[in-house]
Amino acid sequence: MGWQKTFTLARRSKGCHLVTDEVLTQIDAGLRDMDMALDKIVPEDLNWLHTDEGPE
């Protein structure tokens, strides 16, 4: 089930602006929830057959 959150970005002058940091501050709890859910579904300590990558 999806979720939706409405927030307002700071005013900026005309042009292109990077807003990633501003957006991430608004959805940080959703990212933690997603990380927790993925860790539960696919734990890092699973007995993996392919181990080319280490823990992040």
ABEGO torsion letter per residue (X at the ends): XBBBBBBBBBBBBBEBBBAAAAAAAAAAAAAAAAAAAAAAABBAABBBABAABBBX
